[in-house]
Amino acid sequence: MTVDNLRLMAAMQMGREATLIKARDELIKAGLIEYQKGKKGSPNRYKMISFTFKNEVQSVVENEVYPVVESEVYPVVEGVVQSADIYKHKLKQNINNNPPISPLRMFEQFWAAYPKQPMAAKHNTEIAYADAVMGGAEESELLTAALNYAESCRILETDAQYIKNPDNFLRDNAFVGYLAESYKKPVPKVRKETAADRYNKGIMTQDYDYDALERELLGGDN
């Protein structure tokens, strides 16, 4: 039988894991069960050992103990397993439909700092944000990335249509380039000089004899 400690405790109506471990150790010591410790993704394994008793004892075990285990213990364990599977399925659906808000503390700060905030994308952004956090990103790092990206867009005068949507910024891992250790503040664009600029510049720098210009406008030398 393969089952983890929590499910076995539920089946045996035990409130403390220490009680389960003590009972298990006693059964192992008595040679009644075999136990193999599980690992991540593979629960503990148990095997009931076949005994050679006197006919009377063996008859009791086969006719009374085993039927109780099969009719009462196994169904309870199976029910716990099914309930856990149903819970996991519902939890997964809930995560897909509604991002896990509770562990996230700085999402609203991230959203406010980001240079583009389409409300239609907020829900998907929150899911992508939660995925990034569960993937190992620190919330403070994501906030820093949003602030740096906003600064970059201001300096480069990036048109709104070319600013990434926040959900794509997270989902495509574009935020990595704006983390503190990888972000470099961009150099402002140099605006090309226009004809109007050159004309205004010429007027401002030209040297005029304002006294002569005034006499000419007045029509005389006085």
Secondary structure, DSSP 8 states (H G I E B T S, - for coil): -B--HHHHHHHHT-S-HHHHHHHHHHHHHTTSEEEE--BTTB--EEEE------HHHHHHIIIIIHHHIIIIIHHHHHHHHHHHHHHHHHHHHHHHHS---TT-SSHHHHHHHSS---GGGHHHHHHHHHHHHHTT--HHHHHHHHHHHHHHHHHHT--GGGS--HHHHHHTTGGGGGSTTT------------HHHHHHHHHHH----HHHHHHHHHTS--
